[in-house]
């Protein structure tokens, strides 16, 4: 019996997002952080030595499709946990924050490697192009009045 692959649609995309995210959330829970905190911490790490608070808020707001107040709250949580340190309008990742990021990123990479194992590179490249196009189009729609 042969099976047909489902047509790519919003449901398939959502399922492909939520299943791996559930695995990641299991990792994050063991370390005592949330998904939003993880995304914010990663953005701060990628920013380098320090990040402007407004720039970080804009980046995370765009990535998570959430409001600025939520991201400011997450930054406060990370600061209270001493994973980020605030200096006026700039934020920097503490040594503890960097260590936590590196641990969770390593575990996340293992999950991704397992999930993507055996999928031809060409298929991954095609999926990447299609999902990027869909994301770009959705982001454009979000900017329309």
C-alpha positions as CSV (number, residue, x, y, z in Angstrom):
1,X,0.0,0.0,0.0
2,X,1.4,3.4,-0.9
3,X,0.7,6.6,1.0
4,X,0.5,10.0,-0.4
5,X,2.2,12.9,1.3
6,X,-0.2,15.5,2.5
7,X,-0.3,18.8,0.7
8,X,1.5,21.6,2.5
9,X,-1.0,23.7,4.3
10,X,-1.4,25.6,7.5
11,X,-2.2,22.5,9.5
12,X,0.8,20.6,8.3
13,X,3.0,23.6,9.1
14,X,1.5,23.9,12.5
15,X,2.0,20.2,13.3
16,X,5.6,20.4,12.1
17,X,6.2,23.3,14.4
18,X,4.4,22.1,17.5
19,X,5.8,18.6,17.7
20,X,9.5,19.6,17.8
21,X,8.6,22.5,20.0
22,X,7.1,20.1,22.5
23,X,10.4,18.3,22.6
24,X,12.3,21.6,23.0
25,X,9.9,22.7,25.8
26,X,10.8,19.5,27.7
27,X,14.4,20.5,27.6
28,X,13.7,24.1,28.6
29,X,11.5,22.9,31.5
30,X,14.4,20.9,32.9
31,X,16.4,24.1,33.0
32,X,13.6,26.2,34.4
33,X,13.0,28.5,31.5
34,X,10.2,29.1,29.1
35,X,10.2,29.1,25.3
36,X,9.9,32.9,25.3
37,X,12.8,33.2,27.6
38,X,14.8,30.9,25.5
39,X,14.1,32.9,22.3
40,X,15.0,36.2,24.1
41,X,18.2,34.8,25.6
42,X,19.3,33.4,22.2
43,X,18.7,36.8,20.5
44,X,20.8,38.5,23.2
45,X,23.6,35.9,22.8
46,X,23.6,36.4,19.0
47,X,23.7,40.2,19.5
48,X,27.2,39.8,21.0
49,X,28.7,41.7,23.9
50,X,25.6,43.8,24.5
51,X,22.3,44.5,22.9
52,X,20.2,47.6,22.9
53,X,17.0,47.0,24.8
54,X,14.8,48.5,22.1
55,X,16.6,46.5,19.4
56,X,16.2,43.2,21.4
57,X,12.5,43.9,22.1
58,X,11.9,44.6,18.4
59,X,13.7,41.5,17.3
60,X,11.9,39.2,19.7
61,X,8.5,40.8,19.2
62,X,8.9,40.1,15.5
63,X,10.2,36.6,16.0
64,X,7.5,35.6,18.4
65,X,4.7,37.7,16.9
66,X,3.8,39.0,20.4
67,X,3.5,42.5,21.9
68,X,6.3,44.6,23.3
69,X,4.9,44.5,26.9
70,X,5.3,40.7,26.8
71,X,8.9,40.9,25.7
72,X,9.8,43.6,28.3
73,X,8.3,41.2,30.9
74,X,10.5,38.3,29.6
75,X,13.6,40.6,29.7
76,X,12.7,41.4,33.3
77,X,12.4,37.7,34.2
78,X,15.8,37.0,32.6
79,X,17.3,39.9,34.4
80,X,15.8,38.8,37.8
81,X,17.2,35.3,37.2
82,X,20.6,36.9,36.5
83,X,20.7,35.5,33.0
84,X,20.8,39.0,31.5
85,X,22.3,42.1,33.1
86,X,20.9,45.6,32.4
87,X,23.0,48.7,32.0
88,X,20.8,51.8,31.1
89,X,19.4,51.0,27.7
90,X,21.7,48.0,27.0
91,X,21.6,44.4,28.0
92,X,24.3,41.8,28.2
93,X,24.2,38.1,28.7
94,X,25.8,37.0,32.0
95,X,28.1,34.0,32.3
96,X,25.3,32.0,33.8
97,X,23.0,33.0,30.9
98,X,25.6,32.1,28.3
99,X,26.2,28.7,30.0
100,X,22.4,28.0,30.1
101,X,22.1,29.1,26.4
102,X,24.9,26.8,25.4
103,X,23.4,23.8,27.2
104,X,19.9,24.2,25.8
105,X,21.3,24.9,22.3
106,X,23.3,21.8,22.4
107,X,20.3,19.7,23.5
108,X,18.2,21.4,20.8
109,X,20.8,20.6,18.2
110,X,20.7,16.9,19.1
111,X,16.9,16.9,18.8
112,X,17.1,18.6,15.4
113,X,19.8,16.2,14.2
114,X,17.6,13.2,15.2
115,X,14.5,14.7,13.5
116,X,16.2,15.6,10.3
117,X,18.3,12.4,10.0
118,X,17.8,10.7,6.7
119,X,16.0,13.5,5.0
120,X,17.8,14.3,1.7
121,X,19.6,17.7,1.7
122,X,17.7,18.7,-1.4
123,X,14.3,18.1,0.4
124,X,15.5,20.2,3.4
125,X,16.6,23.0,1.0
126,X,13.2,22.9,-0.7
127,X,11.3,22.9,2.6
128,X,13.5,25.8,3.8
129,X,12.7,27.9,0.6
130,X,9.0,27.2,0.8
131,X,8.7,27.9,4.5
132,X,10.8,31.1,4.2
133,X,8.5,32.3,1.4
134,X,5.4,31.6,3.4
135,X,6.9,33.4,6.4
136,X,7.8,36.4,4.3
137,X,4.3,36.6,2.9
138,X,2.7,36.3,6.3
139,X,5.0,39.0,7.7
140,X,4.0,41.3,4.8
141,X,0.4,40.7,5.6
142,X,1.0,41.6,9.2
143,X,2.3,45.0,8.2
144,X,-0.8,45.9,6.1
145,X,-3.3,48.3,7.7
